[in-house]
Amino acid sequence: MVFSSIVFLFYFMVPVLVIYRLMPSKGKNLFLFIASLVFYAWGEPKYVLLMLFSAVFNYESGLFIDKTEKKKLAIIINVIVNIGILIYFKYTNFVLSWVGAFFPEGAPMLDIVLPVGISFYTFQALSYTVDVYRGKTEVQKSFLAFGLYLSLFPQLIAGPIVRYNDVAKQLKERNHSGTMFMDGMTRFCVGLCKKVIIANNVGNLWNNISAYDFTGISSGLAWMGIIAYTLQIYFDFSGYSDMAIGLGKMFGFDFLENFDYPYISKSITEFWRRWHMSLSSWFREYVYIPMGGNRVGKFRMYINILTVWMLTGLWHGASWNFVLWGLYYALILVIEKAFLKKVLDKIGPIAHVYTMVLVIVGWALFSLEGLPDVISYVRAMFNFHYLGLDEGNFLYNLTSYAGVLIIAILAATGIPKKLYDKFMPEKLYFVKYVLAAAGFILCTAYLVDETFNPFLYFRF
């Protein structure tokens, strides 16, 4: 089920919210757990069993790790099972295709469908069991509470990745104030507008341009297309995160932020502190630091960075372009760590241009699966001998999408929010609720005639 759909908004979210608010405190977790299973089963009924297995297995693992003297063996088994399931569903055919390249007839592919959200809830489960092993969190003795943590539908499909420690107390008791509910509703509507009004529209521009023959497109058209994708993936994913955080608030949960205007960054290091913060934090806490982080020698530290970013690339998908994308950022981060970051800190606006060019090129690697397509597209981007700014295709797409591109670029900088916060008097707090309601109505009008529009990160 997709947040940005009439079915979710009116036939699932509204009834669930109403029933939840009417439920006595002791029944809220049970109702929300059942609602989350229904939400997941709507699109993938057979994989509800897989998610329930993950919940039962990791709940029992936590109890066993807490009481056994062989904690190290127990956590190793837990990690192997969790990662093994993820590898089977996400990477089996990728490995088979790689192995098959060495044989004339290739290797047969298996009919495996990737369960939606498996990367996210697997990482959440691992954060819990590892923290129990480390003694950083108390073991959860209620299966209902742990099952709710793992299956909670607001962030089940595409994050943010919520660590158990961040919501442990809220699973037991949480705030259900009217102010929190209204703030959550407002945040949800902001995310909905990001997805429906901005991401879907700039995504149409990217779809138009990515359908062209990359060997023949102009530099101007190539840049317009990948800038559109750069904006699409930000507003699509941050819009989902806003909706997840907003829904969480409506049910009494406080989820951590996942985005902090990453496109205003002045280095790639800063960019990754602002983009998909829950994933970056997870890899730092559970992979980079255990490997030694930056407490080891420089060479080992650089190897750690390369390893983490290769895994980050693979986490996003079973394709070589994601591996290259991860290594691309690893190389840049190593260079910045070695010497470049000090230079960037001194050159202001130039550093921002440097960052955005590298990020945009990175999205070309990310969005195009075949390496030949990536090479052709990037070559077209930097073929400044053929700008093509006066060609029909460029002018048509520019005039058709200029308005939404300008809105998207301004919104990505945070300028509208800063202006609102600066000039809107506190006593007119209700204005944000009016604007949120107007945005909701506008999005509903868009969605009535729109076809299926899943979030980009659903496939990860």
N, C-alpha and C positions, 0 to 999 in steps of 0.2 A: 504494500500500500504506500502510495506516495503522498507526502504532506501537501504538495501543491496539486491537489485534485479535489473535485467536488465530493467524491465518495468519502475521502478522509475528513474534509472540513465539516460536512453536514451530517454524514451518516455514521461517522465513528467518533470524531473528536467531541462534538457537542454532546451526544448522549453519554459518552464516557465521563466528561467533565461534570455533567449534571448529577449522574449517579454517584460519582466519587465524592462530590461535595455533600450529598445526602447520607453517605455511608457513615456509620459510627467509626470512631478512631480505630477500634480493634479490627474492623473489616476492611480498612482502606488498602493495606498492603496486599491482602488476598485478592481483592477486586482488581487492583492495578496489575498484579501478576497475571491474572486470567486475561485481562484486556490486552496485555502485551503479547501473550501467546496468540490470541485471536488476530492481533495486528500482524504478527509475523506469519501466521498460517494463511492469511489472506492471499499472499503472493507465493508462498512456498510451503504448502501444508506438510509435505513429506519431510522437510528439513527441520520442522519443529522438534521432531524426535532427536535430531542431532544436537540441537541447542539444549534440549532437556538433558541429554547425555552429558554434555559439557558441564551443565549446572550441577548434576548429581556427582559426576566424577570429581570436579574441582572442590565441591563442598566436602565430600568425603576425604579428598586429599588433604584439605586444610585441617580437618579433625585429626587425621592420621599423622601429619607432619607435626602437629602441635604436641602429640603425646608420645611419639616414638623416639627412641634414642638414636635411630639411624636416619636422622633428618636429611643428611646429604643424599643418601640413596633414594629416599622418598621424593625429594624435590627433583632429582635427576629423572626419575620415572615419570613424574608429573609433566615436566617440560617435554620429554620425549613424546608422550602421548599427545599433548596439546599441539606441539609443532608438527608431529607426524600426521595428525588429522588435517591440519592446515596445508601441509605439503601435498597430501594425497589429493585433496579437492582442488587446490589452486595450481599445483606445479607438475602433476603427473604427466599430462600431455606435453608440457613444455620440455620436460626431460626426455620423453619418448621421441619428440621431434628432433631434439639435439642428437640423441643416440642414433636415430634413423638416418641422419645425414651421412653416416659412415657406411651405410648399406645401400645397394642399388635399388631395392624395392622399398626402402624406408622402413618405418615401424608403424604398426597399426595404432590408431588413436582410440582412446577409450571414451565412451559416452558418459562424461562426467560434467555435471552442471555445477557451477560455483555457487554455493549457498550465499545469499545476500547477507552482508554484515559479518561474515565469519572472521575476517581479519580483525575487526574491531572487538567483537566479544571474546575472541581468543586472547588478545592482548590484555583485555580487562581481567580475564580469569587468571592469566599468568601474573599480573601485578598483585593479585590477592595471595596466591599460593607462595610466591617468592617473598612477599612481605611477611607472611606468617612464618616462613622458614627463617628469615632474618630477625624475627622478633620485633618487627616494626609495627605490627598490628595484632590485635587480639583476634583469635579465631572466632568466626561467626558460627554459633551453635543452632541458629534457626535456619532451616533450609528455605523457608519462605522468604526470609530477608535476603539470603544470598541469591536465590533464584530471581528475585525482583531486581537485585543489583545487576545481574548478568543480562536480564531480558528486558529491562525497562525501555519501553518503546520509543520515548522521545529521542534517545541517542543510540538506539540499537543498530540501525542500519549504516549510518555514516558518521558516527562520533558526535561530539568529541569523545576521545578515549577517557573514560572516567575511572580514576584509580579508587580502589575500595576505601582507602583511608580518607578520601575527600568526602565520602557520603556515608561513612559507617554510622555516625550519630543520627543522620537524617533518616536512615532506614528504620531506626527505632522510634524516633520522635522528630517531627518537623513543624515548621510554621505554616499556617494556612490563612494568613491575614488577607484582607481585601486589597490592601496596597500591593502586596507581593503578587497577588493574582492579576491585578490590573497592569502592573509592570511587566509581568510575564506575557500577558496578552499583547501589550504594545510591542515587546521584543519579537514575539511570534509574527506579528503583522509586518514589522520591518523586514524580517527574513523572507516572508512571503513575497513582499514587493521586490526585494533583491532578486529572487528567483524568477518570478513571473514577468515582471516589467523590464528588468535589465538583463539578467542572464539569458533568458530564452530568446530575447530579441537580438542581442549581440551574437548569440549562438547561431541564429539564422544567417547572419553575415558570414561567420566562419564556415558554416555548411556550404554556402554559395561558393566561396573562394576555394575551399578545400576540394571541391568537385572538379576544379579546372585541372588541366595538364600542367604539372609543376615545371616541366622543362620549357614551357612557353610563356609563363606569366611574368609580368613586369615586377620590378622591385617595389614600386608603389603598392601594387595589388597584394604582393606577398606580405609586406609590412602591415597593410590594413587588415589582412586576414589573421595574422598571428597576434596582432594587438587585440583584435576582437576576441580571439580565444583566451588571451591573457586576462581580459576583463570578464569573459564568460566563466572561466573556472574559479575566479575569485568570488564573484557574486553568487555563483551556484553553490559553492562549498561553504562560504561564510554565511550565505543565506540559510542553508540547512542548519549550520551551527547556531545561528540566531534563533531559528524556530525550535531547535532542540533545547536551547537554554531557556527560551520563553515557555515552552511546554513544561519543562522541569519546574520552573517557578510556579506555574499554575497548579502543579501537584505538590508544591512545598519543597522542591529540591533546588539547591544552589550548585550548578555546574560551573567549573572554571571556564574562563574565556579561551577561545580557540584561535582567534585572529585579532591582530592589533594594527590595522592599516599597514600591511607589509609593503605596499608599493610606494611608501614614502621613505623606505630604507636607503641608507648611504653606504651599504656594504652587503655582501652576500651573508656574512656572519649575522648582521642585524636582521636581514630578511628572514632567516630561519629562526630567529627569536620571535618573529611576529607572525609567521605563517604556520598553520596547523600545529599550534603550540603544544597540544596534548600528545601528538605523535613524537615531536622533537624531544619533549620532556621524557616520554617513555623510553626512547632509545638511549637518551643520556643516562637515565637512572638505572636501566636494567641491562644495558649492553656496554656503553662507552665507559662508565665509571668502573664496573666490575673488571673490565679489561685493563684498567690502570689509568684511563682518562688522560689527563695532562700531568699526572704525578710521576710519569715515567720519563725516560729520555726522549729527545725530540723525534728521533727516528721511530721509536715505538709509538709515540703519540700520533705521528702521521699515519702509521699503519692502522692504528685504532680508528682514525677518522675515515680512512679508505674502507675499512671493514664495515663500519657502521653505515656508511652511505651506500655501499653496495647492497647491504641488507635493506636499507630504506627504499632503494630502487626496486628490489625484488618484492618488497611488501606491497608496492603499488600494483604489481601485475607480473604475470608469467610471460615476459617478452623481453627480447634483448634491448629494445629501445629504453625500457625502464632501468635495466642494468647500466646502460650507457649514461642515462640521465643521472643516476645516482653517482657514478664515477666522475661525471662532469662536475657535479657540485663538490664532490670530495676533493678534486684537484684544485678548484678555486678556493675552497676553504683552507686547504693546506698552504697555498700561496699567501692567502691573507694572514694566516696564523704565523707564517714565517717572517713576513716583512711588510706586505702590502697594506694591512689594516692601519698601520701607523701613518702611512702616506694618505690613505683615504680620509682619515680623521681631520686632515689639514686642508682638504681641497673642496669642501662644501658641495655646491651644486654639481660640480663635475663628478663627484663620487656618486651622486644620485643617478646621473646619466649612465655612468659605468654599470651601476647595479641593475638598472632597468633593461639595458641592452642585453646583459648576460641572462637575466631572468626571462626575457622574451625569447631569446635563442633557446634557453632551456625548455620552454614550453613547446617549441617546435620539436625538440627531441621527444618530449613527453606525449604529444598528441598524435604523432605520425608513427605507425607501427613498423613499417618497412624501412630499413636503413637506406635503400636507394631513394625513397620518397623524402626522407630527412635531408639527405645530401642535396637532392634537387631543389628542395624548398629553401634551405639555408643559402644555397648558391644563388637562387633568384633574389633572396632578400638583399644580398650584398652585391648584386650586379647593377651598380649605380650607373652603368652606361645605358641601361634600359629602364628608365624610371617609369615611363608609361603614364604620366600624370594627366595626359590629355586624351587618353584612350576611352572608348565608350564603356568598357567593363568597369574601369576604375571610377569614372565619373558617375555611372549609374549606382554603383554600390555606395559611393560616398554620399551622394545626395539622398539616397534612400535611408541611410542609417546614421547620418551626421548628428541628428538630434540625440539619439540614444547613446552614441559614442561620447558626446560631450557630457551628458548627464552621468554616464558611467565613470568617466575619467575624474570628474569633479567629486563624485561620491566616494571614489576609491582613495582620494586624498584626505577625506574626513572634514573637508571645508564646510559642507552644509551643516554637519553636526556641531562644529565649533561655533558657527554663526548662530545656530539655534540656542546653544548653551549660553552664549554671551549676551544675546539681545532679548531672549524670551524671559519676562519676569517670572519669578517663582510662583507668584500668586495665580498665574495663568497656567498652572500645571495641567489643567484639564485639556488644554489645547492638544497636547500630545496624544491624548485618548481620542479626540475628534479626528486628528490626522490619521491615527492608526485605523480607526473605523472606516475613514474614507479610502485608505489604501486597501483595506480588506474588501470593500465593495468593488473597487476598481479591478482588483485581482480576480474576484469572483466572475466579473463580466468577461475578463480575458479567458478564464478557464472553461466557461460554458461552451465555447466553440473550439477549444483547443484539444488536440489529441494527447496521447500519453507523453509525458515529459519528465522522465526520470532524472534524478540528480547524477552528475558525472561520477561522483565517488561511490555510487552504488556498485560499480563493477570492480571495486577494490576490496 
